[in-house]
Amino acid sequence: MIRPSIILLVWILAVACGTKLKESRTSVEMKKFVAESTVPCNSDSVPCARFEVNYPLFPGLDKTVQTKLQQQFDKAVNSGEPGDVKSMDAEGKEFIDEYKEFKALTPDNATGWYRNVAITLLLFNDSLLSLQVTDESYAGGAHGNYALTFINVRPESGETFRLSDILKPGYDKALNVIGEEVFRKTRELPDTASFEFNGYTFPDNHFGLNDNYGFSQEGISFYFNSYEVAPYVMGPTEVLIPYDRIKEWMK
């Protein structure tokens, strides 16, 4: 798993481009949102439901940017349709209400529900704010769920920061070649081994990086969550591409 960091970086992509950038002076504060079916909620002794989100605030950023970030956080915890994004409060209330309905139908069930979301800082400077979102939950069933996603924005505007903002046009093919090499090494797959034969479901049996990526001090991380390209039992896969592997593609 990617190591969360709360260090305000003086360097961004330093290994790749060797350019020193100004340190971000914007402060970071952590905030917690909690919704519970009982107060206090202790699922070790009393079955209940608990919804918790830990996330950072950046009071030094422009108010408009702060609003856009909050919208990104709400979107990150949204469990409904992509176009129907509820607030964090509404999402928590819905989770608790669903548990109460479940409990009313199965009063003898001694299993509690939980959803824990943590939004942590990976990299922050004048050009880029990259955040990691880990989402762990259990709402009945044979096992819990885990997902990891990212939020990448420009601190000055709140707009999405994309790979094309730091990489030259045509980078896709080179990035996929390096990504496949890292993926195979991580999964201990020989260079000639078929993805399909080994349980992976890439389109047309050809490797391709996804759009779930974040920027850390070490490099660019692409994360394949469970079920995305492999069955749940095979787990997720992180593909970390060091900046020095893509020097020639840096703008």
Secondary structure, DSSP 8 states (H G I E B T S, - for coil): ---------S-SSHHHH-----------EEEEEEEESSSS--TTTS--EEEEEEEEE-TTS-HHHHHHHHHHHHHHT--S-TT----HHHHHHHHHHHHHHHHHH-TT----EEEEEEEEEEEESSS-EEEEEEEEEE-SSSS-EEEEEEEEE-TTT--B--GGGTB-TTHHHHHHHHHHHHHHHHTT--TT--TTTTT---GGG-----S-EEE-SSEEEEEE-TTTSS-GGG--EEEEEEGGGGGGGB-
